[in-house]
Every structure is written in C-alpha cells, then in structure tokens.
Amino acid sequence: MMQDKPRGRPQLNKNGFTFKQFFVAHDRCAMKVGTDAILLGAWAPVAGVRRILDIGSGSGLIALMLAQRTPSPVMIDAVELESEAVQQAQENVEQSPWPDRIQIHQQDIARWAEQGDKRYSLIVSNPPYFAPGVACATTARENARATGTLDHQTLLRSAALMIEEEGMFCVVLPITVGEAFIALAQADGWHLRFRLDVAEYAHRPPHRVLLAFSPQAGETLLERLAIRAPDTHYSDDWCCLTREFYLFM
C-alpha cells in the first residue's frame, strides 16, 4: 500500500492528518494515512449503496471518507485484525461526525465472511500486496503490507460471500499487482466494471490502479488520472476527486 504522505494541506501534528470534516490519528497504526487510501475513499462508487464494508480498515480513514460521501441511512462496517489499529480507528470514529454509522470490528475477514449473515452493496479494501518475507520494522506492519495474513484469493472469496448481487467490490493496488488481481478475480467469477489507472504525471506510466468488480457482467469503464499537472501543482482531475476532503483545495 503506497505510503506517500498527502501534500498540499496542513498536518495537524506528527500523529495524524486533518481533513475538512474529520481528523485521522494514525500514530498507533502500522500503515499511515497515504495516497492509496485517499484515492480509494474518494473514488469508490457510492450511488445507491445501502451498507458498506471496509476490509483491513487500519486507522478508519476510508470508512470515514465513505461516511462523508453517503447519506445518514448508510451503515459502514470496518474490519481490522490488529488490536492497536482497531482501538485507534474506534477513537477516530468516535471523534468524527458519524460515530453512529461506523462500527469497527476486530476480526479475521475470512472468519467474518463465513460466520456473518450481512450482505453489502459496496465492499472496499486497500489490501496487502507484498510477498511474505519482505523485511518490516514490526509484525503489525508486515501483516498490513504482506499477503501472508490476507492473500488475494482469500480476499476475493471472502468478498464474494458478502457482496450483494448488484454490489461492487473495489480495491487499490500497484499497477503490476493489479493485472494479476484482475486475472485472479475473473477466474473466480468476478466481472471488472470500472478501472482507473493513476499516474503521477500525464506523461508517465501509471503506478497505481483502482478496480471495481461486480458479480454481474456488464460494460467496463476505463479511465486514467494524473495526480499532477506539468507545472507540478495538483491536476484539475485530482482536485475534482479530492476537494471535498483536502483543506485549502
């Protein structure tokens, strides 16, 4: 999961980030606020959703973004394995405008999917993608970054157990990993419906991809976004996507 620090808005302190409607503390989370999560939280399709699931919620950032983007009847479950992240996400939610709409659960997602009876119209995940064994400073960070505790096959099959027939399952991944993920998903019966390739500049190759899958077949919409304009300022497309969240944008 990409960990470029968001730029162009004030950092309240070293322990977190202030957005327009909420603050995210992340000092006790293995993975900090980063561009990947912000991309997914701002991009995931929310029109008509009834219930949302955030898999591997970390600090709760994506759940908070989706709460901001959806009306009050929409409820959000956020599932996270690491106890420190769970506690911090709960605190972030309690201090947000939406404490009654977001529930944080400490649980392994495969077990959650097998034991639960809820169905979701939108499932999102900023999943691990490194192969196990990549050196990390802490076990919690390794679990958040590597597929040892949540491989992509398990993620796809867990989502399949919980998705509504007309629902969407969305992820953000490095571009090369994303291609393999598409093949794996399609082999499991998922249909790619939306794809956004993300590059730092328009003239550079994309480095991230956002994918939205559905159990239902249909047309695939392909788009591309450059984060920065040639003058190094944020591009109009990036500002349009994120202006509801970033201060002074």
N, C-alpha and C positions, 0 to 999 in steps of 0.2 A: 504494500500500500504506500503510495507516494507520500512523502512527508515534507514537501516544500512548504515552508511557512507562508500563510497568506500575507500578501503585501498590500500596501496602499490604504490601510486603516489602522487606527491606534491599537496597540497591545496594552490592555489594562494593567497587566503585570506579568511577570515571568510564568505565572501558573495558569494562564488561560487567555481567552480572547473574548472581546466584547463585539457582539453583532447588534443590529439595530433594535431587536426586540428581546434579546436574551444574552446571557453570559455563559460561556462554557469553560469551566475549570478542567484541567487535564493533567495536573501535576502528579496524580496517582495512577494514571493510565499508561499502559505500555506504549500505545500509539497516540501521538499528539494530534491536535487539530491540523489537518492537511488539505491540500487541494483536491485529492481524490474524493474525500467525504463531502466536501463542499460541492463539487461537481454533481455527485450522485443526489445529494439532498435537493439541489436546485433543479435538476433535470428530470428526475423520475416522474412519469405521467401520473397525475393525481385526479384527473377529471372523473367524477362519478365514483370514486373509491368509497368503501364503507368501513373497512377495517384494514390496518396496515401492520406488517411485521418487519422489524429491523433485526437481521441476524448478525451477531457479533457487534453489538451496539457501541462498545467502548465507552466513551465519555457521554454518549447520548446525543451527539451533535446531529446526526441525520434524523433521528426521531424528532428532535426539536425543530429542525428545518421543515420537516413534513407536517408537523403540527401547525406551524405558522402558515403553511400553504393550503391547509384544508379547513373546512368548516367544523364547528364545535361538535356535531354528532359523530365525527370520525374518531374512532379509538385506535390507539397505537400500542402494540406490544413490542418491547425491545428485549432481546435475549442475549445474554453475555455470560461467558464462562468464568472470567477472572473476578474474584471477590472484590479486589480494590477498585476495579473499574465499575463494578456494579454499584458499590457504595457511592462513588463519585457521580455516576450517572443519576442515581436517585437524588442526590443533593442538587445537581444541575436542574433536574426536572422540578423539584420542589420549589426552587427559586425562580422558575420560569412562569410565564403567563398560563401554562397549560398543565398544571400538576394533576388535574382530574382526568386528563385524556391520555396520558402516557403511563404505562406500567412497565417497570424494569424487572426482569426475571433472571435469576442466576441458574442457568441450566445448559446442558449439552443439547445442541439443536437437534441431533438425531433422536435423542430420547424425548425431547419436547414434541417433535413431529409424530412419533409413534404413540405417545401417550395422550396427546391432546385431541380435542374434537373441534377446534376452531378452524374456520376457513377464511382466507384473506384475499381481498381484491388487489392488493399490492404487497409484494414482498421485496425487500431491498437488502443488499449485502455489499459491504466493502471487504471482500474476503481475503484471507491469506493466499499468497501465491508463490512464495519461495519454497524450494525443496527443503525437506528437513535436513538439519545438519549445518545450515548456514549460521556462522557464529553470531550470537546476540549477547547483549550485556546482561540480560535477565531471562529467566524462564518465561515470564509473562510476555516479554517482547517476542521471544521465539514463537510462543503459541499464537500471538497475534499476527506474525509475519509469515510463518511457515505452515505448510499444509499437513503437518503431522497430526494435529488435533482436529482439523477440519479439511479433508480433501475435497476436491471439486465434485467428485462423483457423489459423495455423501451430501454435499450442499444441494446439488441438483435434485437428488431423490427426496431429500427432506422437504424442499420447496414443493415438489410435485405432490406430496401428501397433503399439503396445506393450501394450495392455490385454488381459488375459485375457477370455474370453467372459463369465465371471461376475464380472468385476472392477468396481471403482469408480474414477472419476476425480473428484477433489474440488478445488475452488478457493474462495477467499475474495475478494470484490470489493465495492466500493461498490454500494449498492442499485440505483442507476440504471444503472450499467455492467452489473450482474448481469442485469438484464432483457434487455439486448441480447445478452449472452453466452448466455443460455438460448435465445433465438431462433436464434442462430448455431449452437449445438450441436445443436439439434433439426433444423435444416436439414441438418446433416451426419450425421444418423442416431443421435445420442445420445438417451438417454431420461433425463429428470430423475427421480431416485428419492428424494432427500432434499433438503430446503431448510430452512435455519434463518435467520430474519430476526433481526437483532441491533439492539437499541436501547439507548441509554444509560440511559433510564428507561422504565418500562412505559407512561407516558402520552405519550411522544414517538414520532415515526415512526422506523422502523428506518433506520440509516445504513450497515449492512453486511449482506451476505448470504453464507452458506456454502451451496455447491451440491455435490451428489454425483450424477454421471451414470453410466449403465451402458450397454453395448451392448445389454442385454436390456430389453425392455419390462416394466413392472410398475407396481404402485401407487406413488404419490408421497406421501411423508410430509412434511407441512408443520408446522413448529414455529416458535416465537418465544421469544426470550430477552432479558430486560432485565439489563444489567450491574449496575445499582444499584437498591437499594430506595428508597422515598420518603425515608428518613432519611439518604440519600447513602452509607450503607455498602454493601458488595457484597451483591447479592441471594443468596438461597439457591441459585437455579439456577446463578449464576455460580460460587459456591463449590463446588457439586457438580461442575461441569465441570472446575475448575482446581485443586482442593485437593491433588491428587497432585503438583503442580508448585510451587505458591507456598509459600514459607516462612511459618510462623505463620498458616496458614489451616486 
